[in-house]
Amino acid sequence: MKIYKFIHDTFLIFSRTLLITLRNPLRIIIFGLFQPLCFLFLFAPMLDSLVRVPGFPPGGSLNVFTPGLLIMMAIYSSAFVGFGLIGDMRNGVVSRMRVTPVSRLALLLGRSLTDMFILLMQSVILITIATLFGLKLNISGVILSLILVVLVGLMVSSFSYTIAMLTKNEYTLAPTINLFLIPLQLNSGITLPLSLAPAWINKIALFNPLAYAVSGVRELFNGNFLNSTVIIGFAVVTAMACLSVYFASRTFKNLNA
Amino acid sequence: MNTAFAIKIENLSKLFKSQDRLAKAEPVYAVRNINMKVERGQIFGLLGPNGAGKTTTMQMLTTLLKPTSGKVSIAGYDLLKEPDKVRESIGYISQIGGLENEATAIENLVLQARLYGMSKEQALARTHDLVKHLQLEAFANRLVKTYSGGQRRLVDLALGIIHKPAVLFLDEPTLGLDPQNRAHLWQQVKVLRDNGTTILITTHYLDEADALCDRLAIVDHGTLIVEGTPEELKKNVAGDSVTIELSPEEQTAGFKILKDLPFVKDISIIKDKIRVYVECGEESLPLILRTLDGSTITIKTVSLAHPTLDDVFLNFTGRSLREN
């Protein structure tokens, strides 16, 4: 009964936020996809000449780069969702909902679900376009990748919500998020694979959940399902996403006003 | 609810740690040892200047803020032990409202109803009841961001009462509204009270508080200073005043006669007028007129004034509320 109510409430918040977000479909498509498409058009072709460099992963330049691009999109379309929460805190929507008997976790997860849903749509569009450029598709691999991508989105968006609730201020939120994102992204093998990196960079990457996600998605795109990179990728990202959601919901519960 | 009190507050306090690291300020009590009880079916007003702790109190009572200490029961439920039961029983309209700007009033209301567990059909039916009852038809299907202040406030009210709460909390509901919208809103609040809803309200408008609240509490610096019906509170202060204008040559004579009347509490000359403070103006006025008449002193003008809540505030805090 309690779990049914929780799912019901989460879905209510999800459909409400989705409805409002989709009122501006162009904004999501253009703003969300613009940056990854730029990388696809203007950066990916430069990797063609690197394919023969020793240490470059197998599968062709697009099959190496698109997975990284998906994770990059997961990061950037989720990293600043906290702005929306700050807006809703400021105009009283959050307080109004916190006075209702709806589960605190549902109020937060409903939002995250919307973020994940939009990320999923963006990912499908991006993969379709990359296929036109010569990406070799492995359908089951792509479907499993999407799950991993969405989990990265959940991890990053919950993190963004936590920082938003702690700072309560857009001017502090953006630099704080960037403080974490820039090093994590550079060290994740998104733009250039970590197999090209010196050993000490790879050692740092052992502590970077995004690096595990990128490697996992790359293996999946090449049709390797049951290898340790994929399994570890899922395990690390799932664990980090759960942790991130836990911290976000704890912060939300103790939110002042 | 099994008691006569919709809200019972015992020793409620809220201590804020200083957010300002540079100032190294001491922790501040936003609310300190407040005790009060609100009877069911009453409009109870919290009156005080900005920063008195009214909003902090409201946020604690509506489960938004954890009290530092104290015991509160709302609609018969313990605030800290049964927050979900409390949430089901209360409605809260904050100063800023809380409407989703990118949605219509109808969409806001239906979602709110469903958050309180109504089915889609129930939510729609209740929404349409409220739209009709609060006269929102003209704009209910437009996006909220196009509304005027008065329209927003009415939708705020509709959101707050969509689940027919036993206790309704209104934080400055009429702030910034024009007189017509204020009157309309208050009319709706009175209807709710007459239908049995208990209403705790904060307001800056003293005349409103006076006319509409069944009981009032004055708060200042986080403490509750005095509590009672508006009549009781005003009786506490200097009392009614009768202001009499005589011709200049007769003023001194008149002053001497009035000064010795047994019911006069205080008397002073303000420019060309004599002000007499009495317990009950309506009873004293005929006696004053008769006395002066009997001494063949001609009265040019006379006026009677009752104390206002501002006088009450002034009396208890030494400051005027209007100055804020």
Contacts between the chains, C-beta under 8 A, distances in Angstrom:
chain1	res1	chain2	res2	distance
A	5	B	117	7.7
A	9	B	115	7.1
A	12	B	111	6.8
A	12	B	114	5.5
A	12	B	115	6.5
A	16	B	100	7.7
A	16	B	103	7.8
A	16	B	111	5.3
A	19	B	103	7.6
A	19	B	107	7.8
A	20	B	100	6.7
A	20	B	102	4.8
A	20	B	103	6.1
A	23	B	102	6.0
A	90	B	96	7.9
A	91	B	96	6.3
A	91	B	97	7.7
A	91	B	98	6.8
A	91	B	99	7.5
A	91	B	101	6.8
A	92	B	94	5.2
A	92	B	96	4.1
A	92	B	97	5.3
A	92	B	98	3.2
A	92	B	99	7.6
A	93	B	98	5.1
A	93	B	99	7.4
A	93	B	100	5.8
A	94	B	98	7.9
A	95	B	64	5.8
A	95	B	92	7.7
A	95	B	94	5.6
A	95	B	98	5.9
A	96	B	92	7.4
A	96	B	94	7.1
A	96	B	97	7.7
A	96	B	98	3.2
A	96	B	112	7.8
A	96	B	159	6.7
A	97	B	98	7.8
A	97	B	115	6.7
A	98	B	63	7.4
A	98	B	64	5.9
A	99	B	62	5.2
A	99	B	63	6.6
A	99	B	64	6.6
A	99	B	87	6.2
A	99	B	90	7.0
A	99	B	91	7.8
A	99	B	92	4.5
A	100	B	87	6.1
A	100	B	112	7.4
A	100	B	115	4.5
A	100	B	116	6.1
A	101	B	84	4.8
A	101	B	87	4.2
A	101	B	88	5.1
A	101	B	115	7.9
A	101	B	116	7.0
A	101	B	117	7.6
A	102	B	115	5.0
A	254	B	66	7.8
A	256	B	64	7.9
A	256	B	65	5.9
A	257	B	59	5.7
A	257	B	64	5.8
A	257	B	65	6.3
